[in-house]
Amino acid sequence: MSAGLPLLLLGGFLLGGAWSVWRLDAEGGRRTGPQVVFAIILLVAAVLASAAGVLRLV
């Protein structure tokens, strides 16, 4: 089995986590600084994992 498929699945999982953190409502409907930073970190990790998965499949 190629390592590309697990990397794509990991990327999707991380993307879902970033979306979940981003949609989480804080008090008053405003996002906190750590929440935004964590969502961005998860988004970057998702993009990197997905890109690595696509490159492994090619």
Secondary structure, DSSP 8 states (H G I E B T S, - for coil): --SHHHHHHHHHHHHHHHHHHHH---GGG---HHHHHHHHHHHHHHHHHHHHHHHHH-
